[in-house]
Each structure stands twice: as C-alpha cells, then as structure tokens.
Amino acid sequence: MTETVKLKSPIDGSIYAERPVATDQAVNQAVERARTAQAAWAQTSIAERGKLMLAFLEALVAMSDEIVPELAWQMGRPTRYGGEFGGVKERVNYMVEIAERALAPVVANDKPGFRRYVKKDPLGVVMVIAPWNYPYLTAVNTIVPALMAGSTVILKHAAQTLLVGERFQQAFDKAGLPKHVFQNIVMNHGQTEKVLASGRIDHVNFTGSVAGGRAIEKAAAGTFMTLGLELGGKDPAYVLPDAKLDHAVANLVDGAFYNSGQCCCGIERVYVHEKVYDEFVEGFVAETKNYVVGNPLDQATTIGPMAQARFADFIREQKAEGLRKGAKAHIGMKVENDREGSPYLAPEVLTNVDHQMSVMREESFGPIVGIMKVRNDEEAIALMNDSPYGLTASIWTRDTDHAAAIGDRVETGTVFMNRCDYLDPALVWTGVKDTGKGAALSAIGYDNLTRPKSYHLREAI
C-alpha cells in the first residue's frame, strides 16, 4: 500500500489534500539529478540566474488569487491579509539585487608579484526543510539565495502546507529554470534522515522546533555538511517610560497576535517600566479586544484557527497553569468552537506573571502573551536574557543610543527599536542559544551558502 501524507485543514477538520510519499528510489534519483544539474547551473552567470529568479517571482505572484485561500485552508491564516507576497517580493528582489556584489571574489592586491583572491563557490546540493507557519517566506529565504549562489535545491515542505512546495515547482517551471535545478519532493522523516546521513547533501536549512533541529544535527553527524537551523523563540519586548505608548501598544499587539501568534519572531513576553505599566496594559487589553476570531475565509476575521488543535490545546494549558499560579487573564473573549480539541482559540493577555510560569519561559507559538512590570533597565535586561532562546528583542523608546546600549546586552540575533516581527533582507537573520545556528538574508546569508576558495597566484619570475 502506498504511503501518503494527508493535509488536515484547521478550518473544518477535512482532508484538504493528500499526496503519495516518494519512493526511496525516487528520492535517491532526485538527489543524483540535483548533483548532475548543479555542474551546469554553476556555470550560468549570476545575471542569468537573477533573471530566472525574477521570472519565478512573477510566476508565483500571478498565482496569488489561488494561493491566498489555499493558505487559509492549509494553515488557517485569514484571507484578508493577502498571503505573504509583500515579504516574498521584498526578499527575492533584494537578494537578486545584491548578488553580484555579495558573490564577487574578495581581492587581496597589496603584494607585488602575486594575484590573491578568495572566490565564493556554490556549496553544491542544498536541502530546504520548510515550516508551515510562513511557508513561502521562510522557504524563499534560502531557496533563492542558494540558487543565486549556484547551488541546486531540493525542497521538503511541511505536511501542513503540502501544496506550497508544488506552487514553488510550478513557478520555477514556468520561469524556465533548467530541469532539476529545483525539485520539490514529498518525503517522510525516515527518508529525510537517510538522505542527510548519506553525505550527498552539502547544506541543509531547517526551520522548526529545537527537537527537530537536534534530529537534523544527529542525522547529519559525520557528513560535515553545513547547517542552517532556525529553531525556537520566546521573543521579548521592553517598553521604557519615554516610549510613544499608542505606537508601542498597536505594534506589540499585532506582533503578538498576527497569524494567531504563530510567528518565529512574534512577541511572546512584554516587560514594561513601572512608570507606564498601568497605562500600557490598559491600552494593550483594549486593542486586543478588537480582534475577531473565526473562519479565515471570512473577510471580517482577523484571527483564524491555529494550524492544528494540539497547538491550541498547548496554549490553553499554558493559560490554565498561569492562572493556577496567580496570573490574571484580561480578555475572556467568547469564541464559537473555542474548546479543548479545537484549533479555534481567542487571544489572551496575562498579567501578574513571572518566570516560574510556562507562558514566560516556554515557546507558546500561539495567541497568548504575558506582561510583567519592571523597575529599571537592569531588571528588564536580566528577564529578557532569562530564556533558552534568542531570536529577536524589541526596545520601545525615543532614545536610539539608549536602545542600542540595551541591545548590546541582550542575548539575541536581532535588536529592534520601535518595531517588531519583521525581517529586513538587508540585515542578517540569525539567532543565539537554542534558537539555532547559521544565517540567512543579507550579504552574510550568501557567505553561509557558499564555500570560500583561495587563489594564491605567483606571477612568472
């Protein structure tokens, strides 16, 4: 009997899509095809690669009318937000634009009689294991730069967003990308581990859980492939007394609850200076109560179902534990189908929280946030760093130098001031501690997707 992957829609629990898992032979053939295709692709000029990437982008965006409701059915994001195309366009255009400069040889020309330079060679075959929460944005972070750098790419997309990989393949095929330079494959975990252990993959990029990242490292052990791992997060915000409170409230509420809180860099904990704490909490609660939870196909809906019921049940558990330990819940929104075993879940704001509670320590990845009062910068910094994760941290103040000085002391990959939950493709996307290793986007992202090769050429004597 053929093994299949079933995609269960969070909207109504129906099976929205089902696809056969590739045979072991088909997986092995795909890897061999990728390696064969890479030799010719590496000889293609960067300019030509760029033209093909922009043609891919055009083809992908042209499918938006089909993709947006398809995303809602797959992982629950409301259609009113129009998919992920704004960010996809920004990232693809920027990484294509900087490719010639970022991939140019580094020349050391200060020694007479020698030509010395370092070329940036493609890694070879890159495997992308993409997540469901931002299935286009997260995948494109590696796929396009890897292709621009001259590698070939194999995509294994999450089962929850099974159709996204097919959309990538359709767009690349329409753009005229040479055959087998990009391949989308439906694989199970066992096949993925075997491929990574085989030594035939040169780089793997994985976005997902810490446990998943450890499984990837274990599978790849001894192969010496390079790894890009973006794992858990528990991103903090610190609101200072001089912050523009209405701006901070509006942006932090959005940062906490957009996409049902299922954001890698979403706000999960907020520390507010005691001088503005009461006013901030009042505004945050009022703003949160404006959300509408419901069917993501309805234009009035601002929060759809979580991708799976078990994710929502974990948030319910975090809330219940917090309340048992003395936390105070402020929203209490009545939502149809908000019950154990359902993916539909109202947003929640907790105060009277502390770091003995899961909601302030363990990644929630859902529509719940805890708000704590702090006395000063020292307390806020200590609390922000009291986490096994470090992806982003946001600081809300009118003093840029002060924000930068605080950021210097926060253990994180990105420091924001007066904004959150955003990836700027000109800046590197990376994390510390259990958030993972590696880097994406920016010129540094290209350095992580290439292999340095030195040329030390002595001129004829």
Order of alpha helices (4+ residues) and beta strands (2+ residues): beta-beta-alpha-alpha-alpha-alpha-alpha-beta-beta-beta-alpha-beta-alpha-beta-alpha-beta-alpha-beta-beta-alpha-beta-alpha-alpha-beta-beta-beta-alpha-beta-beta-alpha-beta-beta-beta-alpha-beta
